[in-house]
Amino acid sequence: MSENPTHHIALATACTEARDKFAQLDSEGFKSMIEKLDYLVVSFNADKNPIGLYEVAEEALTALKEQKTKNTRKVAQKLLDTLENALNAQ
């Protein structure tokens, strides 16, 4: 994992964007994911340890890709690209 804090901040930002998208899609269906993202972003902001962010960002990316295949208009490609780029920067 990269020791560059800029990459971690970019990932935290991408996770926040993903959280917002899950809330738009169906807050009940993605309640667990929303809660994980909320917790891990706050945790990262407090201790600057990005480990959990990387793990849940992978889960979020997979879930968002699944949603995009179901309805391409519901999830912007830019969000997927942002998450993938933040994950690949690790």
N, CA, C and O atoms as a GROMACS GRO file, in nm:
protein
  360
    1MET      N    1   0.083  -0.117   0.000
    1MET     CA    2   0.000   0.000   0.000
    1MET      C    3   0.088   0.123   0.000
    1MET      O    4   0.191   0.128   0.067
    2SER      N    5   0.046   0.222  -0.075
    2SER     CA    6   0.120   0.346  -0.088
    2SER      C    7   0.123   0.421   0.044
    2SER      O    8   0.027   0.420   0.121
    3GLU      N    9   0.234   0.486   0.068
    3GLU     CA   10   0.246   0.569   0.187
    3GLU      C   11   0.213   0.714   0.155
    3GLU      O   12   0.233   0.801   0.239
    4ASN      N   13   0.163   0.740   0.036
    4ASN     CA   14   0.129   0.875  -0.005
    4ASN      C   15  -0.010   0.910   0.048
    4ASN      O   16  -0.110   0.853   0.005
    5PRO      N   17  -0.016   1.005   0.143
    5PRO     CA   18  -0.146   1.038   0.202
    5PRO      C   19  -0.244   1.098   0.102
    5PRO      O   20  -0.365   1.092   0.123
    6THR      N   21  -0.195   1.156  -0.007
    6THR     CA   22  -0.284   1.212  -0.109
    6THR      C   23  -0.370   1.102  -0.170
    6THR      O   24  -0.488   1.125  -0.199
    7HIS      N   25  -0.312   0.984  -0.190
    7HIS     CA   26  -0.388   0.871  -0.245
    7HIS      C   27  -0.497   0.828  -0.148
    7HIS      O   28  -0.608   0.795  -0.189
    8HIS      N   29  -0.465   0.829  -0.021
    8HIS     CA   30  -0.563   0.788   0.080
    8HIS      C   31  -0.678   0.889   0.088
    8HIS      O   32  -0.794   0.851   0.102
    9ILE      N   33  -0.645   1.016   0.078
    9ILE     CA   34  -0.749   1.120   0.081
    9ILE      C   35  -0.839   1.106  -0.041
    9ILE      O   36  -0.960   1.121  -0.031
   10ALA      N   37  -0.779   1.079  -0.157
   10ALA     CA   38  -0.857   1.058  -0.279
   10ALA      C   39  -0.951   0.939  -0.263
   10ALA      O   40  -1.065   0.943  -0.309
   11LEU      N   41  -0.904   0.835  -0.198
   11LEU     CA   42  -0.988   0.718  -0.176
   11LEU      C   43  -1.101   0.751  -0.079
   11LEU      O   44  -1.215   0.709  -0.101
   12ALA      N   45  -1.073   0.826   0.026
   12ALA     CA   46  -1.178   0.866   0.121
   12ALA      C   47  -1.284   0.949   0.050
   12ALA      O   48  -1.404   0.933   0.075
   13THR      N   49  -1.241   1.036  -0.039
   13THR     CA   50  -1.335   1.118  -0.115
   13THR      C   51  -1.419   1.030  -0.208
   13THR      O   52  -1.541   1.049  -0.218
   14ALA      N   53  -1.355   0.935  -0.275
   14ALA     CA   54  -1.428   0.843  -0.363
   14ALA      C   55  -1.527   0.759  -0.284
   14ALA      O   56  -1.637   0.732  -0.331
   15CYS      N   57  -1.488   0.718  -0.164
   15CYS     CA   58  -1.579   0.640  -0.080
   15CYS      C   59  -1.700   0.723  -0.037
   15CYS      O   60  -1.812   0.672  -0.029
   16THR      N   61  -1.679   0.850  -0.011
   16THR     CA   62  -1.789   0.939   0.024
   16THR      C   63  -1.885   0.953  -0.095
   16THR      O   64  -2.007   0.952  -0.078
   17GLU      N   65  -1.829   0.967  -0.215
   17GLU     CA   66  -1.912   0.976  -0.335
   17GLU      C   67  -1.991   0.846  -0.357
   17GLU      O   68  -2.108   0.849  -0.394
   18ALA      N   69  -1.925   0.734  -0.334
   18ALA     CA   70  -1.993   0.604  -0.349
   18ALA      C   71  -2.105   0.592  -0.246
   18ALA      O   72  -2.214   0.543  -0.278
   19ARG      N   73  -2.080   0.635  -0.125
   19ARG     CA   74  -2.181   0.631  -0.018
   19ARG      C   75  -2.304   0.712  -0.061
   19ARG      O   76  -2.418   0.668  -0.044
   20ASP      N   77  -2.280   0.829  -0.115
   20ASP     CA   78  -2.391   0.914  -0.160
   20ASP      C   79  -2.470   0.846  -0.272
   20ASP      O   80  -2.593   0.856  -0.276
   21LYS      N   81  -2.401   0.779  -0.361
   21LYS     CA   82  -2.468   0.709  -0.471
   21LYS      C   83  -2.553   0.594  -0.417
   21LYS      O   84  -2.666   0.573  -0.462
   22PHE      N   85  -2.499   0.519  -0.321
   22PHE     CA   86  -2.578   0.410  -0.262
   22PHE      C   87  -2.704   0.464  -0.196
   22PHE      O   88  -2.811   0.403  -0.205
   23ALA      N   89  -2.694   0.579  -0.131
   23ALA     CA   90  -2.810   0.640  -0.067
   23ALA      C   91  -2.914   0.680  -0.172
   23ALA      O   92  -3.034   0.668  -0.148
   24GLN      N   93  -2.869   0.727  -0.287
   24GLN     CA   94  -2.960   0.764  -0.396
   24GLN      C   95  -3.028   0.641  -0.456
   24GLN      O   96  -3.147   0.643  -0.489
   25LEU      N   97  -2.951   0.534  -0.469
   25LEU     CA   98  -3.003   0.414  -0.535
   25LEU      C   99  -3.115   0.349  -0.454
   25LEU      O  100  -3.224   0.325  -0.505
   26ASP      N  101  -3.087   0.322  -0.329
   26ASP     CA  102  -3.184   0.252  -0.244
   26ASP      C  103  -3.121   0.242  -0.106
   26ASP      O  104  -3.046   0.149  -0.077
   27SER      N  105  -3.153   0.337  -0.022
   27SER     CA  106  -3.087   0.342   0.108
   27SER      C  107  -3.112   0.217   0.192
   27SER      O  108  -3.025   0.179   0.271
   28GLU      N  109  -3.227   0.153   0.178
   28GLU     CA  110  -3.253   0.032   0.256
   28GLU      C  111  -3.173  -0.087   0.203
   28GLU      O  112  -3.115  -0.163   0.280
   29GLY      N  113  -3.170  -0.102   0.072
   29GLY     CA  114  -3.100  -0.214   0.012
   29GLY      C  115  -2.949  -0.208   0.032
   29GLY      O  116  -2.881  -0.310   0.030
   30PHE      N  117  -2.898  -0.088   0.051
   30PHE     CA  118  -2.754  -0.071   0.068
   30PHE      C  119  -2.720  -0.015   0.206
   30PHE      O  120  -2.614   0.045   0.225
   31LYS      N  121  -2.810  -0.035   0.302
   31LYS     CA  122  -2.790   0.022   0.436
   31LYS      C  123  -2.657  -0.022   0.497
   31LYS      O  124  -2.585   0.061   0.554
   32SER      N  125  -2.624  -0.148   0.485
   32SER     CA  126  -2.499  -0.199   0.542
   32SER      C  127  -2.377  -0.133   0.477
   32SER      O  128  -2.281  -0.096   0.544
   33MET      N  129  -2.382  -0.120   0.345
   33MET     CA  130  -2.270  -0.058   0.273
   33MET      C  131  -2.258   0.089   0.312
   33MET      O  132  -2.147   0.139   0.334
   34ILE      N  133  -2.369   0.158   0.321
   34ILE     CA  134  -2.367   0.299   0.360
   34ILE      C  135  -2.307   0.314   0.499
   34ILE      O  136  -2.225   0.402   0.522
   35GLU      N  137  -2.348   0.228   0.592
   35GLU     CA  138  -2.296   0.235   0.728
   35GLU      C  139  -2.145   0.208   0.732
   35GLU      O  140  -2.072   0.276   0.804
   36LYS      N  141  -2.100   0.109   0.656
   36LYS     CA  142  -1.956   0.079   0.651
   36LYS      C  143  -1.878   0.197   0.597
   36LYS      O  144  -1.776   0.237   0.654
   37LEU      N  145  -1.926   0.253   0.487
   37LEU     CA  146  -1.856   0.367   0.426
   37LEU      C  147  -1.854   0.486   0.521
   37LEU      O  148  -1.751   0.552   0.536
   38ASP      N  149  -1.967   0.515   0.585
   38ASP     CA  150  -1.972   0.625   0.682
   38ASP      C  151  -1.867   0.603   0.792
   38ASP      O  152  -1.788   0.692   0.822
   39TYR      N  153  -1.870   0.486   0.850
   39TYR     CA  154  -1.779   0.455   0.961
   39TYR      C  155  -1.633   0.466   0.918
   39TYR      O  156  -1.552   0.527   0.988
   40LEU      N  157  -1.600   0.407   0.806
   40LEU     CA  158  -1.460   0.403   0.765
   40LEU      C  159  -1.406   0.538   0.722
   40LEU      O  160  -1.288   0.567   0.744
   41VAL      N  161  -1.487   0.621   0.661
   41VAL     CA  162  -1.442   0.755   0.626
   41VAL      C  163  -1.416   0.837   0.752
   41VAL      O  164  -1.314   0.906   0.762
   42VAL      N  165  -1.507   0.829   0.848
   42VAL     CA  166  -1.487   0.900   0.976
   42VAL      C  167  -1.363   0.845   1.047
   42VAL      O  168  -1.282   0.922   1.099
   43SER      N  169  -1.349   0.715   1.048
   43SER     CA  170  -1.233   0.652   1.112
   43SER      C  171  -1.103   0.696   1.045
   43SER      O  172  -1.006   0.730   1.113
   44PHE      N  173  -1.102   0.697   0.912
   44PHE     CA  174  -0.982   0.742   0.840
   44PHE      C  175  -0.950   0.887   0.873
   44PHE      O  176  -0.834   0.921   0.896
   45ASN      N  177  -1.051   0.972   0.876
   45ASN     CA  178  -1.028   1.112   0.909
   45ASN      C  179  -0.970   1.129   1.049
   45ASN      O  180  -0.895   1.223   1.075
   46ALA      N  181  -1.005   1.038   1.140
   46ALA     CA  182  -0.956   1.046   1.278
   46ALA      C  183  -0.814   0.992   1.293
   46ALA      O  184  -0.731   1.054   1.359
   47ASP      N  185  -0.786   0.876   1.231
   47ASP     CA  186  -0.656   0.813   1.256
   47ASP      C  187  -0.564   0.802   1.134
   47ASP      O  188  -0.450   0.759   1.147
   48LYS      N  189  -0.614   0.841   1.016
   48LYS     CA  190  -0.537   0.838   0.891
   48LYS      C  191  -0.491   0.698   0.851
   48LYS      O  192  -0.397   0.684   0.773
   49ASN      N  193  -0.556   0.594   0.905
   49ASN     CA  194  -0.526   0.456   0.867
   49ASN      C  195  -0.625   0.414   0.758
   49ASN      O  196  -0.744   0.401   0.785
   50PRO      N  197  -0.575   0.392   0.635
   50PRO     CA  198  -0.666   0.368   0.522
   50PRO      C  199  -0.702   0.221   0.497
   50PRO      O  200  -0.775   0.192   0.403
   51ILE      N  201  -0.654   0.129   0.580
   51ILE     CA  202  -0.674  -0.014   0.553
   51ILE      C  203  -0.820  -0.048   0.526
   51ILE      O  204  -0.852  -0.109   0.424
   52GLY      N  205  -0.909  -0.009   0.615
   52GLY     CA  206  -1.050  -0.040   0.598
   52GLY      C  207  -1.111   0.024   0.475
   52GLY      O  208  -1.199  -0.034   0.411
   53LEU      N  209  -1.064   0.144   0.442
   53LEU     CA  210  -1.114   0.212   0.322
   53LEU      C  211  -1.089   0.129   0.197
   53LEU      O  212  -1.177   0.116   0.112
   54TYR      N  213  -0.970   0.073   0.186
   54TYR     CA  214  -0.938  -0.006   0.067
   54TYR      C  215  -1.027  -0.129   0.058
   54TYR      O  216  -1.073  -0.166  -0.050
   55GLU      N  217  -1.051  -0.193   0.172
   55GLU     CA  218  -1.133  -0.314   0.171
   55GLU      C  219  -1.277  -0.285   0.130
   55GLU      O  220  -1.333  -0.354   0.045
   56VAL      N  221  -1.337  -0.182   0.190
   56VAL     CA  222  -1.477  -0.153   0.161
   56VAL      C  223  -1.492  -0.085   0.024
   56VAL      O  224  -1.596  -0.098  -0.039
   57ALA      N  225  -1.391  -0.015  -0.021
   57ALA     CA  226  -1.397   0.047  -0.154
   57ALA      C  227  -1.405  -0.061  -0.262
   57ALA      O  228  -1.474  -0.043  -0.363
   58GLU      N  229  -1.337  -0.172  -0.242
   58GLU     CA  230  -1.345  -0.284  -0.337
   58GLU      C  231  -1.487  -0.340  -0.339
   58GLU      O  232  -1.542  -0.368  -0.446
   59GLU      N  233  -1.547  -0.356  -0.221
   59GLU     CA  234  -1.685  -0.404  -0.213
   59GLU      C  235  -1.780  -0.306  -0.282
   59GLU      O  236  -1.868  -0.346  -0.357
   60ALA      N  237  -1.760  -0.178  -0.255
   60ALA     CA  238  -1.846  -0.075  -0.313
   60ALA      C  239  -1.834  -0.074  -0.465
   60ALA      O  240  -1.934  -0.064  -0.536
   61LEU      N  241  -1.713  -0.086  -0.514
   61LEU     CA  242  -1.691  -0.086  -0.659
   61LEU      C  243  -1.764  -0.203  -0.724
   61LEU      O  244  -1.830  -0.186  -0.827
   62THR      N  245  -1.754  -0.319  -0.665
   62THR     CA  246  -1.823  -0.437  -0.718
   62THR      C  247  -1.974  -0.416  -0.719
   62THR      O  248  -2.041  -0.447  -0.818
   63ALA      N  249  -2.028  -0.365  -0.609
   63ALA     CA  250  -2.172  -0.343  -0.600
   63ALA      C  251  -2.219  -0.237  -0.699
   63ALA      O  252  -2.325  -0.251  -0.761
   64LEU      N  253  -2.141  -0.132  -0.716
   64LEU     CA  254  -2.178  -0.028  -0.811
   64LEU      C  255  -2.172  -0.077  -0.955
   64LEU      O  256  -2.256  -0.041  -1.038
   65LYS      N  257  -2.073  -0.160  -0.985
   65LYS     CA  258  -2.064  -0.218  -1.119
   65LYS      C  259  -2.186  -0.306  -1.147
   65LYS      O  260  -2.240  -0.305  -1.258
   66GLU      N  261  -2.229  -0.381  -1.046
   66GLU     CA  262  -2.350  -0.464  -1.062
   66GLU      C  263  -2.471  -0.377  -1.090
   66GLU      O  264  -2.554  -0.410  -1.175
   67GLN      N  265  -2.482  -0.267  -1.018
   67GLN     CA  266  -2.595  -0.175  -1.040
   67GLN      C  267  -2.589  -0.114  -1.180
   67GLN      O  268  -2.693  -0.096  -1.244
   68LYS      N  269  -2.470  -0.084  -1.226
   68LYS     CA  270  -2.455  -0.025  -1.359
   68LYS      C  271  -2.498  -0.125  -1.467
   68LYS      O  272  -2.557  -0.085  -1.567
   69THR      N  273  -2.469  -0.253  -1.448
   69THR     CA  274  -2.511  -0.352  -1.548
   69THR      C  275  -2.663  -0.367  -1.549
   69THR      O  276  -2.721  -0.398  -1.653
   70LYS      N  277  -2.727  -0.345  -1.436
   70LYS     CA  278  -2.874  -0.353  -1.429
   70LYS      C  279  -2.939  -0.232  -1.494
   70LYS      O  280  -3.043  -0.244  -1.559
   71ASN      N  281  -2.878  -0.115  -1.475
   71ASN     CA  282  -2.932   0.009  -1.532
   71ASN      C  283  -2.817   0.107  -1.549
   71ASN      O  284  -2.771   0.167  -1.452
   72THR      N  285  -2.772   0.122  -1.672
   72THR     CA  286  -2.653   0.202  -1.699
   72THR      C  287  -2.667   0.348  -1.660
   72THR      O  288  -2.567   0.416  -1.638
   73ARG      N  289  -2.788   0.398  -1.652
   73ARG     CA  290  -2.807   0.539  -1.618
   73ARG      C  291  -2.802   0.567  -1.468
   73ARG      O  292  -2.790   0.682  -1.428
   74LYS      N  293  -2.810   0.464  -1.387
   74LYS     CA  294  -2.814   0.483  -1.242
   74LYS      C  295  -2.677   0.513  -1.183
   74LYS      O  296  -2.667   0.582  -1.081
   75VAL      N  297  -2.570   0.462  -1.244
   75VAL     CA  298  -2.435   0.480  -1.190
   75VAL      C  299  -2.347   0.539  -1.299
   75VAL      O  300  -2.331   0.481  -1.406
   76ALA      N  301  -2.290   0.654  -1.270
   76ALA     CA  302  -2.203   0.721  -1.367
   76ALA      C  303  -2.070   0.648  -1.380
   76ALA      O  304  -2.012   0.602  -1.281
   77GLN      N  305  -2.023   0.637  -1.502
   77GLN     CA  306  -1.893   0.575  -1.527
   77GLN      C  307  -1.783   0.652  -1.454
   77GLN      O  308  -1.685   0.592  -1.409
   78LYS      N  309  -1.799   0.782  -1.444
   78LYS     CA  310  -1.698   0.864  -1.375
   78LYS      C  311  -1.679   0.819  -1.231
   78LYS      O  312  -1.566   0.815  -1.182
   79LEU      N  313  -1.786   0.785  -1.162
   79LEU     CA  314  -1.776   0.737  -1.024
   79LEU      C  315  -1.698   0.606  -1.019
   79LEU      O  316  -1.610   0.589  -0.934
   80LEU      N  317  -1.728   0.515  -1.111
   80LEU     CA  318  -1.655   0.388  -1.116
   80LEU      C  319  -1.507   0.412  -1.144
   80LEU      O  320  -1.421   0.351  -1.081
   81ASP      N  321  -1.479   0.502  -1.238
   81ASP     CA  322  -1.340   0.534  -1.271
   81ASP      C  323  -1.267   0.596  -1.153
   81ASP      O  324  -1.151   0.565  -1.127
   82THR      N  325  -1.336   0.685  -1.082
   82THR     CA  326  -1.275   0.750  -0.965
   82THR      C  327  -1.239   0.647  -0.859
   82THR      O  328  -1.129   0.650  -0.804
   83LEU      N  329  -1.332   0.556  -0.831
   83LEU     CA  330  -1.305   0.451  -0.732
   83LEU      C  331  -1.191   0.360  -0.777
   83LEU      O  332  -1.102   0.327  -0.699
   84GLU      N  333  -1.195   0.319  -0.904
   84GLU     CA  334  -1.089   0.230  -0.955
   84GLU      C  335  -0.953   0.299  -0.951
   84GLU      O  336  -0.854   0.238  -0.912
   85ASN      N  337  -0.948   0.424  -0.991
   85ASN     CA  338  -0.820   0.496  -0.990
   85ASN      C  339  -0.767   0.512  -0.848
   85ASN      O  340  -0.647   0.498  -0.824
   86ALA      N  341  -0.854   0.540  -0.754
   86ALA     CA  342  -0.812   0.555  -0.614
   86ALA      C  343  -0.762   0.421  -0.560
   86ALA      O  344  -0.664   0.417  -0.486
   87LEU      N  345  -0.826   0.313  -0.596
   87LEU     CA  346  -0.783   0.181  -0.552
   87LEU      C  347  -0.650   0.141  -0.617
   87LEU      O  348  -0.564   0.082  -0.552
   88ASN      N  349  -0.634   0.174  -0.744
   88ASN     CA  350  -0.512   0.138  -0.814
   88ASN      C  351  -0.391   0.219  -0.771
   88ASN      O  352  -0.277   0.180  -0.796
   89ALA      N  353  -0.415   0.331  -0.707
   89ALA     CA  354  -0.305   0.417  -0.661
   89ALA      C  355  -0.240   0.362  -0.534
   89ALA      O  356  -0.134   0.411  -0.493
   90GLN      N  357  -0.301   0.262  -0.473
   90GLN     CA  358  -0.246   0.209  -0.348
   90GLN      C  359  -0.110   0.147  -0.361
   90GLN      O  360  -0.054   0.099  -0.262
   0.00000   0.00000   0.00000
